[in-house]
Amino acid sequence: MEKEKIDKKDHILDVAERIFSDLGFDGASTRTISGEAGVNMAMLNYYFGSKEGLFLAVFERKISSFQTLLQNIGNDESMTSWDKLAMCIDKYVDRIIVNNCFQKLINREVSMSKRGGLNDKITEILMVNVIEIKKILDDGVRNGSFYNDIDTELAIATIFGTKNYIINTPNISSLILGHDVRDEKFLEEKLKPRIKVYMKKLLKAYLVNENDNNK
């Protein structure tokens, strides 16, 4: 019975993510979401309380699962600091390319300034993964794997900002890259591995102590 409840909640969240990404917070209604999810309004309200509660639950589900993945990587004592960061980059790029719906939702809502309270909650949720990356960078500085004068904040901005520029400015990015970045086959087969290689080469040259560069 408990599994059935979890499956039902996940189904509602899947539908809500799609509708919110297409229509935005203001354009979507809980009645539309409940109708497409095949549940009644009472059930939706029981699980999530309100449209805002449902909206935040969509974010929390996506972010918390990735946070757990990052924490597991960060806590793996068998890996070097650089190997941890390289794996985080691989996992991050894999997730952002296959989750266009969620990325569209983030881009739409974080750029909105009229809902201060809601945006503050979204930002707080998104920051948990930033904090996990920062822990890995800070550990690398402490154990000598990374230079002690690195700009941690700008390194983090590089990791997340590269994706943001490509996704948020598709017309310009398509011209720069010579291919439509909205082409899902291109994203999966060409751009994903290209971003991984670029970000790891760039960050390794900047972060890794020259005594460890050949490792």
C-alpha positions, -999 to +999 in steps of 0.1 A: +000+000+000+029+024+009+045+017-025+013+025-042+012+059-025+048+066-035+041+057-071+010+079-072+029+109-058+057+103-083+032+102-111+016+135-100+051+151-097+060+139-132+028+154-146+033+186-126+069+190-138+058+189-174+029+213-170+048+238-149+077+238-174+052+244-203+029+269-186+050+283-157+038+287-122+012+313-130-002+295-161-005+261-145-034+252-123-038+224-098-071+214-115-052+209-148-025+189-131-050+167-112-070+161-144-039+151-164-026+130-136-060+112-132-064+121-096-090+142-078-082+175-062-086+161-027-058+137-032-035+164-047-042+187-018-036+158+007-002+151-007+010+187-014-013+211+003-013+239-024+000+247-058+031+262-042+037+231-022+034+210-053+057+233-072+084+231-045+080+193-043+089+191-080+122+209-073+129+190-040+125+156-057+150+164-084+175+182-063+175+158-033+182+128-055+213+145-071+224+158-037+226+122-024+246+112-054+271+141-048+273+133-012+282+096-020+309+108-043+323+133-018+324+107+010+342+081-011+377+080+005+391+058-022+389+087-047+412+117-051+397+152-049+401+156-086+385+123-094+355+133-072+351+166-090+355+149-124+328+124-116+305+152-103+310+170-137+301+138-156+270+131-135+259+168-136+262+170-174+244+136-178+215+149-157+211+184-173+211+170-208+184+144-202+163+166-180+154+194-205+119+197-190+133+204-155+159+228-169+132+247-187+113+249-154+144+262-135+152+288-162+117+301-164+111+305-126+145+315-113+145+344-138+112+357-124+115+384-097+079+390-089+076+361-065+103+368-040+092+343-013+088+314-037+120+322-056+139+323-023+127+288-015+137+276-049+171+292-046+176+275-012+167+241-027+191+246-056+220+257-034+222+223-017+241+209-047+263+240-049+273+234-013+282+197-021+305+208-049+321+235-027+329+208-001+349+188-027+368+219-038+375+229-002+387+194+007+410+195-023+426+227-011+430+214+024+447+181+013+470+198-012+455+184-044+443+218-055+461+251-054+455+270-022+447+302-040+419+290-062+387+311-065+363+285-053+332+306-060+342+313-097+351+276-102+316+267-091+301+294-113+321+279-142+306+244-136+270+256-135+273+287-157+286+269-188+253+250-189+232+280-181+247+300-210+241+273-235+206+265-223+194+301-216+207+316-249+200+289-274+200+312-305+235+326-297+248+292-285+236+275-317+255+300-338+287+296-316+285+258-317+274+256-353+244+234-345+209+238-330+214+232-292+177+224-291+183+193-312+181+165-286+201+140-306+229+166-310+227+173-272+230+136-263+255+124-289+277+154-295+274+182-270+272+161-238+307+145-243+321+178-256+310+197-225+324+170-202+358+170-219+360+208-220+350+214-184+374+188-170+403+200-191+396+236-181+391+229-144+420+205-140+444+230-155+431+257-131+427+236-099+451+207-098+484+214-081+511+211-107+528+183-087+496+163-093+488+173-129+502+140-143+481+119-121 
